[in-house]
């Protein structure tokens, strides 16, 4: 990295071009992403079209936008001609309408037609992440015919682990391992050696469900079909790794109230737009919590030391609720929670909350007694801990389940909402008990 920066500072373009084009695409992308901003677009411009086609989708979003805004049309066409259809479609989706129209007219017609077909599908569906480059064989082909056919079309397809077997109407009827084809006898036909139990994905399936299929069946390639079982394309395991990363990041962002990805170097105004709505909601939830505290204003005025202990009740309840929320949301994402075991999961989380409440509450009760010498204060603090941990277990487990039932992403049941409910429950129980007993 330091060497590349030094070359830029000394304006040694030929040496930069030579060094950066010897790198693996993943290393080149990492270096360009980490370069000072004034060198990033220049560094990308020095890549060969072949290397640039492998690098561009791994650039940070803001950097890729800068590249696409400044890149010459001829250069973009050369890059997209080198890309697989799914990756080229990702780039096409980021172009403005006129830029996209011009590029689709200039690239290879077959590639252009494939991109147009893929742009029809939602980006987070099987159709949106599949690639059109596939090799199919007819079920009646023998070994020699299949090998000749694969040899003629191999340049169009990377990672040839499986060959798809179709009928005359291009309906998927089987899948054939490349190793089986090499080892079978010469007179055998595709129909004789194919596996008829084909795992496939409907073209409209959500990408998160597609990732679940890869995880469940431990596969490398997944065919994509339409409602009539016509073969449309394939999804590879490297695409799914990207999906898993994307879905995990999306869940993390949603749990803190960010609908869209907010990067480290996103512009300040863009970050403000993404964060402000949720912070505004947070303001109103905080006002709601404050109104609950206001009900006990007389108790706090009479027993001012309660204000010192209130953050303890609220903080532990909020943390406990967030832990429960994380476990349940992750269970939903992995398909561990079903209609039949959801009740058991909620009961388990409530039980964990109560037990933790008793243990933490006991410690808190002893600490309060030792510092204040008031056993009733300790009892109030301890019991309110149990109540708040119970509430944390209940709302932390039930809210994401309810949201999933309503077909809302459970990750949106963020820590803001859980914290609001545990704060209300914690303050109401703590101050309510204090009003009655102290």
SULLIN-V71960 format. One line per field, one symbol per residue. ss: DSSP state (A for helix, B for strand, O for the rest). phi: phi as a letter, one per 30 degrees, with the letter a starting at -180 (. if undefined). burial: 1 if it has 16 or more other ideal C-beta (glycine too) atoms within 10 Angstrom, else 0. A space follows every 10 residues. Layout:
ss->???
phi->???
burial->???
//
This chain:
ss->OAAAAAAAAO OOAAAAAAAA OOOOAAAAAA AAAAOOAAAA AAAAAOOOAA AAAAAAAAOO AAAAAAAAAA OOAAAAAAAA AAOOAAAAAA AAOOOOAAAA AAAAAAOOAA AAAAAAAAAO OOOOBAAAAO BOOOOBBBOO OBAAAAAAAA AAAAAAOOOO OBBBBBOOOO BBBBBBBAAA AAAOOOOOBA AAAOBOOOOB BBOOOBAAAA AAAAAAAOOO BBBBBOOOOB BBBBBBAAAA AAAAAAAAAA AAAAAOOOOO OOOOOOOAAA AAAAAAAAAA AAAAAAAAAA AAAAAOAAAA AAOOOAAAAA AAAAAAAAAA AAAAAAAAAA AAAOOOOOOO OAAAAAAAAA AAAAAAAAAA AAAAAAAAAA AAOOAAAAAA AAAAAAAAAA AAAAAAAAAA AAAAAOOOOA AAOOAAAAAA AAAAAAAAAA AAAAAAAO
phi->.ddddddddc hcddddeddd dcddeddddd dddcdeedcd ddeddddddd ddddcedcde eddddddddc ddeddddddd ddcdddddde dedcddeddd dddddcdeed dddddedddd dddcceddcd cddbccbddc ddeddddddd ddcdddbchd cbcccbcdci ddbabbdddd ddcdddddce ddcdcddcdb bddcdddddd ddddddchcc bbdcbcdcid dclbccdddd eddddddddd dddddcicdc dbdecdeedd ddddceeddd dddddddddd dddddceddd ddbdddddce dddddddddd ddededdddd ddddidcbed cdeddddddd dddddddddd dddddddddd dcibddddde dddddddddd ddddddcddd ddddddicee ddddddddde dddddddddd ddddddcc
burial->0001001100 0000011011 0010100111 1110100011 1011011000 1111111011 0111011100 1000011111 1111111111 1100100011 0011001000 1101100100 1001111111 1111101110 1010010011 0000000000 0111110000 0111110000 1001000011 1011000101 1110111101 1111000010 1111100010 1111110011 0011011001 1011101100 0000010000 0001100100 0100100010 0110010011 0010010011 0111011111 1111111111 1110001000 0100110011 0111011001 1001100110 0000001111 1111111111 1111111111 1011000011 1111111111 1111111111 11111000
//
